[in-house]
Amino acid sequence: MVSKQKFLYRCRECGANAPKWSGQCQDCGGWNTLEESVTLGSSKANRFSGYADQASSSEVEVLSDVEMGRLERTQSGLSELDRVLGGGIVPGSAILLGGDPGIGKSTLLLQSIASLSQTSNVLYVSGEESAQQVSMRANRLQLSVDKVKILCEIALETILATAEKLSSDVIVIDSIQTVFSDELQSAPGSVGQVRECAARLVRFAKRTNTTIFLVGHVTKDGSIAGPRVLEHMVDSVLYFEGDSGSRFRIIRAIKNRFGAVNELGVFAMTEKGLREVSNPSAIFLSRHEQEVPGSVVMVTREGSRPLLVEVQALVDENRLGTPRRVTVGMDQNRLAMLLAILHRHGQCSLLDQDVFVNIVGGLRVMETGGDLAIVVALLSSFKAKNIPKDWVIFGELGLSGEVRPVPNGEERLREAAKHGFKFALAPKGNIPKGGIDGLEITPVSVLRDALQFF
């Protein structure tokens, strides 16, 4: 006799159980923290028994004695996507792709599986669009999808059964927030459903050596909707970034078990889908015909790639009482710190000035290697003094006014020389012994040394 399935609600803050949902946890007092789960005594809750039996037959091994197999990767058909993933797709991996609505997540994956379908058995699961809509997009992008199988379904059990029957090598779930499991009573997109469905899909990927792409919705602050544990369960987390008014799109790896994190892939949105940008430095440089105050080129590094980026600063007299500090593409707290360093060690006070800083091209600079360039841009705008177009500047600033070296300094300098820059202002610890042909490099160790040029 099959026992009746039972449900309980568990607080995600303290772990307390409740027989029914309520707005507040009675144990810890947290609001909206109760999530639906299945009791272990129910028959359907024993859906993990197959994995438990498999685990019980495993033996303990010494880690140094474990034979390392060769990691074989499959090319996705998009070299920029392969770069972000660490060189290609690893079989049996689960990849989560998040981004704003309409930024190109479905387009990117459709282009990728169209290429993968020539050598692999692929399945596209659409929970938001009909088969006709997906076919229309593939036709507009002029993709060869005669070997791509599509399933318009949101029931997890049906999806897994179909994938098992077809022996799929690559599965795209678009999106994870639309999928639901019969094990839970909550609606699709709820915390419990997203966590349960993602967990079972990841287990399926590991058991069958199938690569699974999960498309994730994002909240208004840019993070992936649903429980944070979703990002812990998958092998790779990719974020699609870009301004809706710009044609350029950036994919950034936030987590990657098979490659470097913070790797960057750059695409351009065209009428025929996403096109790879082979020289990303070109899109982050505006290349003014004339020299203008407040514009400085710096060399940042994203993952394994050095990028030339233009930083623009505008310093204007404040007339509203409280000076404004506005940043686009960098941390606002970092700007406040740089202004304090400029005041203390550069004898330049901007306390009564409005300060605006913008990183050109929609890129967000996460590292500290652009500190010196930002300070020089601020000083250039404040004094209305032009910076030569063939100058490049980078370096990290410490609170005591020292210019600290940054990782891969020589590689950054070579990237600048390759793009025709003639003069570089860089930390003393990053200067190569033999120099670089065609590039005059001036080392600086403290902020005062750098500001004497301006």
C-alpha positions in Angstrom: 0.0 0.0 0.0 1.4 3.4 -1.1 1.5 5.9 1.8 0.0 9.3 1.3 2.4 12.0 0.4 3.0 14.5 3.1 4.4 18.1 3.0 5.9 20.3 5.5 7.3 23.9 5.4 10.9 24.4 6.5 12.4 27.8 7.5 15.5 28.6 5.4 16.9 30.7 8.2 16.8 28.4 11.2 15.6 25.1 9.8 12.5 24.8 11.9 9.5 22.8 10.5 5.9 23.9 10.3 2.9 21.8 9.3 1.5 24.7 7.1 2.7 27.9 5.6 2.6 31.1 7.5 4.1 34.5 6.9 6.4 34.4 10.0 8.5 31.6 11.4 7.4 30.8 14.9 10.9 29.9 16.0 13.2 32.6 14.7 10.6 35.2 13.8 11.8 35.6 10.2 9.3 36.8 7.7 8.6 34.9 4.4 11.2 32.3 5.2 9.1 29.1 5.1 9.6 27.0 2.0 7.7 23.9 0.9 9.4 20.5 1.1 8.5 16.8 1.1 8.7 14.7 4.3 11.1 11.8 4.1 8.4 9.4 5.2 6.4 9.8 2.0 6.8 7.4 -0.8 7.7 10.0 -3.4 10.3 11.4 -1.1 12.3 8.2 -1.6 13.1 9.3 -5.2 16.8 9.5 -4.1 16.9 5.8 -3.1 18.5 4.8 -6.5 21.3 7.2 -5.8 21.6 6.0 -2.2 22.0 2.4 -3.4 24.7 3.5 -5.8 26.5 5.5 -3.1 26.4 2.5 -0.7 28.3 0.4 -3.2 31.1 3.0 -3.5 34.4 2.4 -1.8 36.7 4.9 0.0 39.8 5.7 -1.9 43.0 7.6 -1.3 42.9 10.8 -3.3 46.4 10.5 -4.6 45.6 7.0 -6.0 42.6 8.3 -8.0 43.4 8.1 -11.7 42.8 11.4 -13.5 41.0 11.0 -16.7 41.5 13.3 -19.6 39.1 16.2 -19.7 37.6 16.2 -23.1 35.7 19.3 -24.2 33.2 19.9 -26.9 33.3 23.0 -29.0 30.1 25.0 -28.8 30.5 26.6 -32.2 31.1 30.1 -30.6 34.7 30.6 -29.6 33.8 33.4 -27.2 31.5 31.1 -25.3 34.2 28.4 -25.3 36.6 31.0 -23.8 34.3 31.8 -21.0 33.7 28.1 -20.2 37.4 27.5 -20.0 38.0 26.0 -23.5 34.7 24.3 -24.4 31.8 22.3 -22.9 32.6 19.6 -20.5 30.3 16.5 -20.8 28.1 16.0 -17.7 28.3 19.7 -16.6 25.5 21.9 -15.6 25.7 25.5 -16.8 23.5 28.3 -15.5 23.1 31.4 -17.8 21.4 34.5 -16.4 20.7 37.9 -17.8 18.1 40.6 -18.4 15.0 40.0 -20.5 15.7 40.3 -24.2 19.4 40.5 -23.9 20.0 37.4 -26.0 20.2 34.3 -23.8 17.8 32.2 -25.9 19.5 33.4 -29.1 22.9 32.5 -27.9 21.9 29.0 -26.9 20.0 28.4 -30.1 23.0 29.4 -32.1 25.2 27.1 -30.0 23.0 24.0 -30.2 22.5 24.5 -33.9 26.2 24.0 -34.2 26.4 21.2 -31.6 23.6 19.3 -33.4 25.9 18.4 -36.3 27.9 16.1 -34.0 25.8 15.6 -30.9 22.2 14.7 -30.0 20.6 17.9 -28.7 17.3 18.7 -27.1 15.8 22.2 -26.7 13.2 22.4 -23.9 11.1 25.5 -24.2 8.9 26.4 -21.3 8.2 30.0 -22.4 7.8 29.9 -26.2 6.0 27.6 -28.6 7.7 25.5 -31.1 6.6 27.8 -33.9 8.2 30.8 -32.1 11.5 29.0 -31.7 11.3 27.9 -35.4 10.7 31.5 -36.5 13.8 32.7 -34.6 15.9 30.0 -36.1 14.7 30.8 -39.5 15.4 34.6 -39.0 18.9 33.8 -37.8 19.4 31.4 -40.8 20.4 28.5 -38.6 20.6 24.9 -39.6 18.3 23.2 -37.1 17.3 20.1 -39.0 18.9 17.9 -36.3 17.7 20.0 -33.3 14.9 18.3 -31.3 12.5 20.6 -29.5 10.1 19.8 -26.6 7.6 22.4 -25.3 7.1 21.1 -21.8 7.4 22.4 -18.2 6.8 19.1 -16.2 10.1 17.9 -14.9 9.3 14.2 -14.9 8.2 14.4 -18.6 11.4 16.3 -19.5 13.7 13.8 -17.8 11.8 10.8 -19.3 12.1 12.3 -22.8 15.7 13.1 -22.5 16.4 9.6 -21.2 14.5 8.1 -24.1 16.3 10.2 -26.7 19.8 9.7 -25.1 20.4 13.4 -25.4 24.0 14.7 -25.2 23.1 18.4 -24.7 19.9 19.7 -23.1 18.8 23.4 -22.9 16.1 24.3 -20.3 14.6 27.6 -21.2 13.9 28.5 -18.4 14.4 26.8 -15.0 11.8 29.2 -13.5 9.0 27.7 -15.7 9.8 24.0 -14.8 7.8 22.3 -12.0 7.9 18.9 -10.3 4.8 16.9 -9.2 6.6 16.2 -5.9 5.8 19.7 -4.7 2.5 21.6 -4.6 3.9 25.1 -5.1 3.7 27.0 -8.3 6.5 27.0 -11.0 9.1 29.6 -10.2 8.8 29.3 -6.4 11.9 28.8 -4.3 11.0 25.2 -3.5 10.3 24.3 -7.2 13.4 26.0 -8.6 15.7 24.3 -6.0 14.1 20.8 -6.4 14.0 20.9 -10.3 17.6 22.2 -10.5 18.8 19.6 -8.1 17.2 16.7 -10.1 18.5 18.1 -13.4 22.0 18.3 -12.1 21.9 14.7 -10.8 20.6 13.6 -14.2 23.5 15.4 -15.9 26.0 13.7 -13.7 24.4 10.2 -14.0 24.0 10.3 -17.8 27.1 12.5 -18.6 24.7 14.9 -20.3 25.5 18.6 -20.6 22.6 20.8 -19.4 22.2 24.5 -20.0 19.8 26.2 -17.5 18.4 29.7 -18.5 17.7 31.7 -15.4 15.6 34.8 -14.9 17.1 37.7 -13.0 15.7 40.1 -10.4 15.7 43.9 -10.7 19.1 44.1 -8.9 20.6 41.7 -11.5 21.0 38.5 -9.5 19.4 35.2 -10.6 15.9 34.8 -9.3 15.3 31.9 -6.9 17.4 30.4 -4.1 21.1 31.2 -3.8 21.8 27.5 -3.6 20.9 27.3 -7.3 24.3 28.8 -8.1 26.1 26.4 -5.8 24.6 23.3 -7.4 25.7 24.0 -10.9 29.2 23.8 -12.3 29.3 27.1 -14.1 27.4 30.4 -13.7 27.5 32.8 -16.6 26.0 36.3 -16.6 24.9 38.1 -19.7 25.6 41.8 -19.4 25.1 44.8 -21.6 23.2 48.0 -22.0 19.8 47.6 -23.7 20.7 50.6 -25.9 24.0 49.1 -27.0 24.6 46.4 -29.6 27.4 44.8 -27.6 26.8 42.0 -25.2 29.3 40.6 -22.6 29.2 37.2 -21.0 31.1 36.9 -17.7 31.9 33.7 -15.8 31.1 34.2 -12.1 31.7 30.5 -11.2 33.5 27.8 -13.3 34.7 24.5 -11.9 36.5 23.7 -15.2 38.1 27.0 -16.0 39.0 30.5 -14.8 36.4 32.8 -13.2 35.8 36.3 -14.3 36.6 35.3 -17.9 34.9 37.5 -20.5 33.3 36.9 -23.8 32.2 39.7 -26.1 29.4 39.6 -28.7 27.7 42.1 -31.0 24.0 41.7 -31.6 23.1 41.8 -35.3 20.1 41.0 -37.5 21.5 37.4 -37.8 22.0 36.9 -34.1 25.1 37.3 -31.9 28.4 37.8 -33.7 31.7 37.3 -31.9 34.0 40.2 -31.4 37.6 39.2 -32.0 39.1 42.5 -30.9 37.1 43.7 -27.9 39.5 46.5 -27.0 38.3 48.3 -30.1 34.8 48.6 -28.8 35.8 50.1 -25.5 37.8 52.9 -27.1 36.0 55.9 -28.5 39.0 57.2 -30.4 38.3 61.0 -30.3 39.5 62.9 -33.3 40.8 65.5 -30.9 42.2 65.3 -27.4 39.6 66.1 -24.7 40.0 66.7 -21.0 38.9 63.9 -18.7 39.5 61.0 -21.1 42.2 58.4 -20.3 42.9 55.0 -21.7 43.7 52.3 -19.2 44.5 48.6 -19.5 42.3 46.3 -17.4 42.3 42.6 -17.3 39.3 40.3 -17.5 40.1 36.6 -16.9 43.0 35.8 -19.2 42.5 38.7 -21.5 43.9 42.3 -21.2 41.5 45.0 -22.5 42.1 48.6 -23.4 39.3 50.6 -21.9 38.6 54.3 -22.0 37.6 56.0 -18.7 35.8 59.3 -18.8 35.6 61.7 -15.9 33.7 65.0 -15.5 34.3 67.4 -12.6 31.9 70.3 -12.4 31.1 72.9 -9.8 28.4 71.9 -7.4 25.4 74.3 -7.1 23.0 72.1 -5.2 24.6 72.0 -1.8 25.6 68.3 -1.6 28.3 67.2 -4.1 27.2 64.3 -6.2 29.4 61.2 -6.9 28.0 59.2 -9.8 29.8 56.2 -11.3 28.9 54.0 -14.3 30.9 50.8 -14.6 32.8 50.9 -11.3 32.2 50.8 -7.6 31.0 54.1 -6.1 32.8 53.4 -2.8 36.0 52.9 -4.7 35.6 56.4 -6.2 35.1 57.9 -2.8 38.4 56.3 -1.6 40.3 57.6 -4.7 39.0 61.1 -4.1 40.3 60.9 -0.5 43.7 59.7 -1.8 43.8 62.5 -4.4 43.0 65.1 -1.7 45.6 63.8 0.9 48.5 62.8 -1.4 47.8 64.9 -4.5 46.9 68.1 -2.8 43.8 68.4 -5.0 40.5 68.9 -3.2 37.2 68.1 -5.0 35.0 68.4 -2.0 32.8 71.1 -3.5 32.7 69.6 -7.0 30.3 67.1 -8.6 32.2 64.1 -9.9 31.0 61.8 -12.7 33.0 58.7 -13.9 32.0 56.5 -16.8 33.6 53.4 -18.2 33.1 53.5 -22.0 31.4 50.5 -23.7 29.2 49.3 -20.9 32.0 47.3 -19.3 32.1 47.0 -15.5 35.7 47.2 -14.1 36.0 44.8 -11.2 39.7 45.1 -10.5 41.9 47.8 -8.9 44.3 48.2 -11.8 42.4 51.3 -13.1 42.9 53.4 -10.0 45.7 55.6 -11.3 43.9 56.1 -14.7 40.7 57.3 -12.9 42.6 59.7 -10.7 44.4 61.2 -13.7 41.1 61.5 -15.6 39.6 63.4 -12.6 42.6 65.7 -12.5 42.5 66.2 -16.2 38.8 67.2 -16.2 39.3 69.5 -13.1 42.2 71.4 -14.6 40.8 71.2 -18.2 44.1 69.7 -19.4 44.1 67.2 -22.3 45.7 63.8 -22.1 47.5 62.8 -25.3 45.7 60.1 -27.3 48.7 57.8 -27.4 49.0 57.6 -23.6 48.0 54.6 -21.6 47.9 54.5 -17.8 47.3 51.8 -15.2 48.2 51.0 -11.6 46.6 50.4 -8.2 46.7 53.1 -5.5 47.2 52.4 -1.8 45.9 54.6 1.0 49.4 55.9 1.7 49.7 57.2 -1.8 51.9 54.4 -3.2 51.3 53.1 -6.8 51.2 49.3 -6.4 52.0 46.8 -9.2 49.1 44.8 -10.7 49.1 41.2 -12.0 50.3 40.6 -15.6 51.7 44.1 -16.1 54.0 43.1 -19.0 51.1 41.5 -20.8 49.1 44.7 -20.4 51.9 46.8 -21.8 52.3 44.6 -24.8 48.5 44.9 -25.5 48.9 48.7 -25.4 51.9 48.6 -27.8 50.0 46.3 -30.2 47.2 49.0 -30.5 49.6 51.8 -31.3 50.1 53.5 -28.0 53.5 55.3 -27.6 53.7 56.2 -23.9 52.7 54.3 -20.8 52.5 55.4 -17.1 52.8 52.2 -15.1 53.8 51.0 -11.6 57.5 50.6 -11.1 57.1 46.9 -10.2 55.5 46.2 -13.6 58.2 47.5 -15.9 59.9 44.7 -17.9 63.7 44.7 -17.9 64.1 44.6 -21.6 61.4 47.2 -22.3 58.9 46.9 -25.1 59.6 48.0 -28.7 57.7 51.2 -29.7 56.4 52.0 -26.2 58.1 54.5 -23.9 57.4 53.4 -20.3 57.7 55.7 -17.3 57.7 54.0 -13.9 56.0 55.6 -11.0 56.1 54.5 -7.3 54.0 57.1 -5.6 51.1 59.3 -6.7 53.2 62.5 -6.6 55.5 61.1 -9.3 52.5 60.5 -11.6 50.8 63.8 -11.1 53.9 65.8 -12.0 53.1 65.1 -15.7 49.8 66.9 -15.3 
